[in-house]
Amino acid sequence: ACVWGKALSCPPEKSFPAIPSTAVALRQGSIAAILEKKAKVLRVFEETCLRDVIVELAAAFRGRRLFAGQKRMVVSQYPKAAGDAFREAGFIREMQDYALYL
C-alpha cells in the first residue's frame, strides 16, 4: 500500500506512479530515490546516499522483498556516479546497463 500522492503529498519533481513495478527508497522520511519500470530507471534525489540506496535495493531484491517474481534486475537509466555503487552491491555491467542476478 503506497500512501505517497494519496494521504501524503509528494513534491512534483519526485512524483512517481504508485504501482507494483515501482520501489521507493526513503531516508529519514524523505524520498531519496525511486526505482521505476521494474528496475529499469533509477532516479536519485539525495546523491549523498547513492551507495546506501543501491546496496539496500540489491539486498531487498536478493531477499525477495523487491520484485519477487523476477530472477534478474536490470537498471538501464541511472546517475552517472552510480557505477562504483552498482559494482559494490554485486551488479554486473552488461553493455550500458547494470544487472543483478539471483
PyMOL commands that set and color helices and strands:
alter all, ss='L'
color gray80, all
select helices_A, chain A and resi 12-14+47-62+80-88
alter helices_A, ss='H'
color red, helices_A
select strands_A, chain A and resi 23-27+30-36+41-44+72-75+92-94+97-101
alter strands_A, ss='S'
color yellow, strands_A
deselect
rebuild
show_as cartoon
